[in-house]
């Protein structure tokens, strides 16, 4: 399995209605983006203007000074992404945003948890139930009310992510849980404060085989449904049949971008009467998924078809 590819954070200061934050490196199609958002007493959301859809995984606001949310998206359109956290209506607030790109965990969100602790240096948060599979990605997000100057350190087994200073100090950390069970994240601060925390886990790959183990017997990148057209192809043409892009793939893989597709006419050459090319068995060649699609492709796309 893989894990964290890159991460970054920003804190706006008071009086902001939105903040923008870009990754330092291009983001890869098929990876997951996690966006952890801390607000005071307001509500907001995440977007990137590139067609990636950010779903709310967990939301928790135990006090008027700390409202935490975790959003995530499977990258459909990659490259240089600029994420925006924007407040609802005409509200202004202090906005803190931590963003992570992770690889290998495009499966469904599994377990969630929240916690609020008064006057503590030792923050802890656990999932509400046991994880349904091993090797899940565990992400935790903490916010205190002490303010700038607090130093946070990651708990046992966790890797520190981002620390951002403002009216609240926010801290993020992550790990891969090697076994199933209740997942608990801990983090330690050098000053005691009221602390709000949130945790979420994500499965590795898909779960399309029905096993419930977070893995798939088929590739985690879902290509949609391919339906054969009964009409006969013309002699000398390569026939792909009818390709139908469905709204969602197995195991929560709902990205509709198919990448660039190449056809290689290996084996018997194509003709209207050949074993591979006749009307009863249109030959599709070899399909190869490459890392990036053609420039400017923003929506569901078959990419490039090259009949070599």
N, C-alpha and C positions, 0 to 999 in steps of 0.2 A: 504494500500500500504506500501511497504518497502522503502528503500532509500540507503544511503551510508553504505556499509559494512566495508570498509577499504580504506585507501589511503596512498600514499607515494610519495616522490619526490627526484630528484637528479639534480645537475648542475655540468657539467664536468670541467669547466674552458676552456680556449682557447686551440686550437690545437688538439682536439679530433676528431676521425672519427666515434666513436660509444660510447654508454654507455649502461650498463646493470643495471636493477633495478628489484628486486624481492619483491613481497608482503610479509608481515610478517606472514600471515596465509594462509592455502590452500584456493584456489578459488573454488566456487561451480558451477557445470555444470548448465547451463541455465541462470546464471547471466550475466550482461553486464560489460565489461571492457571499460573504457574511458581512452584514453591516449592523454594528451595535450602536444604538442611539441613546443618548442621555439628554433629557430635557428637564426643566423645572416643573412648572405647572401649566403645561400646554401639550398639544398633540401635533404629530407631523407624519411624514412619510419619506420614502427613499425612491429615487429614480436616477437614471443615467442618460436619458435621451437617445439611447441606442437600441431600444426595443427589448432590453432585458427586463423581466418582470420580477419585482421584489415582493415576496410574500412574507407577511408577518408571522414569525414563528412563536414569539412570546412577548407579552406586554405586562408590565408590572409597575404600579404607582402607589406604594404604601403611604407616602407622605406627599405634601405639596411641594417639596423641594427636590425630589428625585423620581423621575418617570423614566424607566428603562424599557427599551424595546430591542428585539433582535429580528432582523429581516434577512432573508437569503434569496438568492437567484441562481439558477443554472445558466451559465453564459451561452447565449444563443448568438449574439454578436460580440466578438472579441475585439482585440486591438487596444488602442489607447482610450480608456474609459474614464469619464469624469462623473463621479457620483454627487448627487445633490440631496441634502436633507433639508426639507422645506416644512415650515409650520403651516397649520391650517388657518384659513381666514386671514385676519390682520394681526395675528398674535406676534409678539416678539419675546425672546427668551435667550438664555445662554444655551447654545447647541454644542454638544460634544459628539463626535462621530469617529468610530474605529472601523476600519475596513480591512478585510482579509480575503485573499484569494487562496483557495485550497484545491488540491488535485486528488482525485481518487475517491471522492465522497459525494457522488452525484445521486446517491440513493435517497430514500425518503427520510424526512425528519422523524425521529423516533421518540425520545423522552425529553421532558421539560421539567423545570423546577424554579422556584423563587424563594427568597428569604429576606427578612429585615431583622437587623440586630441593633440594639441600643448600646452606645458607648463601648465599642469593642475594638481591639487591635487585630483580632483573629476572625476574619470573615470566613463563612462557610455556606455552601449551598449544595443541595442534593436533588437529583431527579425524583419525581414523584413515584416512579415505578422502575422496575428492572429493565435494562436494555434487552431487546429481543434478539440481538446477535452480538458476537464479538467483533473486535476491530472497528468500533465506531469512533468517529471524530467527536470529541467533547470540547465545547466552547463555553467559557464562563466570563461574565462581565460584572464588575464591581464599581460602586460609586459611594464615596463617603461625603460627609457634610462639613469636614474640617476646613477644606479649602487648600490653596496652594501650599506646597512645601512638604506634603506627606509623601513618604517613600513606601511603595508597595513591593513585595517580593512574592514570587509564585510559590504555590504549595507543592508538596511532594509529587513528583511525576509530571508536573505541568511545566510548560515552557512559557516564559513571560512574553506577552505580545506588545501592547502599547500602554503607556502611561501619559495621561493628559491632565494638565493643571488648569483650574479655573475656579469658579465658585464651589465646585466639587471636584475632587481628584478621581478620575476614572481609570480603571486598570482592567486589562483583558489578558486571558491566558488560555492555553489549549493543550490537549494531549490526545493520544489514541488509546482507547481502553482495550486492552488485550483480551479481556474476558467480560462476560455478561454480568449484570447485577445493578444495584443502585450505584450511580456514579456521583461522586462527591468532589467538589472543587473547594480548595482552601486557598486563602491568600492572607498575608500578614502585613500590617501597616505599622509605622513607628509612632503613630499617635492614635489614641482612642477616639472614635467618632461613631455616630449613627451610620450604619452601612446598609445599602440596598444591593442585592445580588440576584443574578439570573443565570440559568444554565440551559443548554440545549445540546442534543446529540444528533448526529446524522449518520445514516448507514453508508457503507461502502458500496459503490456501484448501484445496480438495480436489484429488484427482488421478483423478477418475472417468472421464476420457476415454481412459485407457490410454496417454497420451503420455509419462508419466514426467517431465513438466515441472513438477509441483507445482501445476498449474492445472486447472480443470475446465470442460468445455463446458456443464455444468449448474450451477445455483446451489449455493453451498457449503453452504447450509442444506438438509438432506435431510429430506423430509416423510414418508418411509416409502413403502409401496406402497398405491396406491388400486385396489381391485378392484370392478368394476361388478357389482351384484346383478342377476340376470335378472328378478326379479319386477317387475311394473309398479307405479309409484307411484300413489297415490290422486290424483284430480283436486284441484288447488289446493295440493298439497304440493310443497315443494322437496326433491328427492331427492339425497342426497350419495353414494349407493352405500355399499359397505362399505369402511371405512378400516382398514387393517392396519398397525400400527406394528412395524417390523422392528428387530432387535437392533442393527444397525449400518448406517450409510449408506456411500456411496462415499467413497474417499479418506480414510478414518479419521474421518469425521464421525459419531461414535457417540452424540451427544446425541439423546434421544428426545422432547424438548419441542418441540411444533409452533408455539408462539406462539398468539396470538389469531387466529382465522380469521373473516373477514367474507364473507358472500355478498351480492352485489348483483345483482338480477335485471335486468340491462341487456338491451336488445334485445327480442326477442319475449317476451311474458309467458308465464308457466307455465300449461300446462293438460295434461290427460291425452293430448290428441291433437295438440298443437302440435309444430312441427318441433323445438323445443328441449326440450319437456317430455313428449313421448310415451313410451310404454313402451319403444320401441326406442332412444331417445337421451335419457336423463334429463339435464336441464340442471342444471349445477352452479354457474352464476353465475360471478362473479369472485372469486378467492381472494386476499386481501391479508394479508401477514405484517406484524404490528406488533411493536413493540420489547418489550413486556412482556405476560405472560399475566395471568389473573385472580389476585387475592390468594389465597394459601394453596395454590396448585398446586405440589406438591412432586415429583410423578412424571411419567411419560409422560402427556401430556395434549393433547387437541385444542384446548384453550382455549375461547373463546367463539365461538358461531356466531350471527351476526346476519343474518336474512333481511330485508333492506331492500327 
